[in-house]
Amino acid sequence: MNILVVMIPLSIMFLIGAGIAFFWAVEHDQFEDMDTPALLPLLDDQPASDEGHK
């Protein structure tokens, strides 16, 4: 039962930290563009230039 004295405040502090991290991410526009990052792997790579290869 003594472990509850440690685990309950620790879990509450973890919850507060997760809430702070979430609201920080929302305020700094981390969730602004949710579509483009998923499409980036599907785009073709830019062709390499042949300037240095002769």
Contact map, one row per residue, 1 for C-alpha under 8 A:
111110000000000000000000000000000000000000000000000000
111111000000000000000000000000000000000000000000000000
111111100000000000000000000000000000000000000000000000
111111110000000000000000000000000000000000000000000000
111111111000000000000000000000000000000000000000000000
011111111100000000000000000000000000000000000000000000
001111111110000000000000000000000000000000000000000000
000111111111000000000000000000000000000000000000000000
000011111111100000000000000000000000000000000000000000
000001111111110000000000000000000000000000000000000000
000000111111111000000000000000000000000000000000000000
000000011111111100000000000000000000000000000000000000
000000001111111110000000000000000000000000000000000000
000000000111111111000000000000000000000000000000000000
000000000011111111100000000000000000000000000000000000
000000000001111111110000000000000000000000000000000000
000000000000111111111000000000000000000000000000000000
000000000000011111111100000000000000000000000000000000
000000000000001111111110000000000000000000000000000000
000000000000000111111111000000000000000000000000000000
000000000000000011111111100000000000000000000000000000
000000000000000001111111110000000000000000000000000000
000000000000000000111111111000000000000000000000000000
000000000000000000011111111100000000000000000000000000
000000000000000000001111111111100000000000000000000000
000000000000000000000111111111100000000000000000000000
000000000000000000000011111111000000000000000000000000
000000000000000000000001111111000000000000000000000000
000000000000000000000000111111110000000000000000000000
000000000000000000000000111111111000000000000000000000
000000000000000000000000110011111100000000000000000000
000000000000000000000000000011111100000000000000000000
000000000000000000000000000001111111100000000000000000
000000000000000000000000000000111111110000000000000000
000000000000000000000000000000001111111000000000000000
000000000000000000000000000000001111111100000000000000
000000000000000000000000000000001111111110000000000000
000000000000000000000000000000000111111110000000000000
000000000000000000000000000000000011111111100000000000
000000000000000000000000000000000001111111100000000000
000000000000000000000000000000000000111111110000000000
000000000000000000000000000000000000001111110000000000
000000000000000000000000000000000000001111111000000000
000000000000000000000000000000000000000011111100000000
000000000000000000000000000000000000000000111110000000
000000000000000000000000000000000000000000011111000000
000000000000000000000000000000000000000000001111100000
000000000000000000000000000000000000000000000111110000
000000000000000000000000000000000000000000000011111100
000000000000000000000000000000000000000000000001111111
000000000000000000000000000000000000000000000000111111
000000000000000000000000000000000000000000000000111111
000000000000000000000000000000000000000000000000011111
000000000000000000000000000000000000000000000000011111
